[in-house]
Amino acid sequence: MGRIILLLLIIAAVVLVWKAFGPSSWNQKKTPTVAPPREIKGPDDDEDFLWQLEKEAFKQRRQRERAAEEKRPPKPKNQNNAADSPDTSNSPDTPSPGEKPESGEDKPQA
């Protein structure tokens, strides 16, 4: 009696293994699953369109900023403020600290 039960269990195991890994499952492994190419469904998926929108928004923002600058009154010039006055300490003839003075000896002659 024990041998018949053992034989039935072996047969059941073979059937289950055959269903899980049999030839019907081999075809599924051979065909690769390739995702279909992504299609653009609307203008909000198109990168060029979105870039153009952003570019136009930037141009409009720039125009508004320039118009606002033109409407603003100019800043009054304060002679006491050193940050607004031009720096006249370095004339073109005097070298800055750390620069070599120009002389005719350093320049190659052509």
C-alpha positions, 0 to 999 in steps of 0.5 A: 500500500505504501508503494502505491501512495509513493507512486501516486505522489511521484506521478503528481510531482511529475505532472506539476513540474511538466505543467510548470516547466513543460514545452508550453512555457518554452514559447513564452520565453523565446518571444521577447516582450518589447514595449511599444514605442511611446507616442506623443499624445498631446502637446504637453508631451512634446519636448520641443513644444514645451521648450517653445512655451518656456522660451516665449514666457521668458521673452514676455517676462523680459519685456515686462522687466524692461518696460518697468525699468523704463517707467522707473525714474532714474536714480539720483547721482550722489557725489559722496557715494564712492561706489557710484563714482568711476575709479580714476586711480588707474589711468592707462599709463600707470600699471596696476600693482603686480603688473610689469611696466611696459618697456621696449625691451620686453616686446619682441621686434618684428 
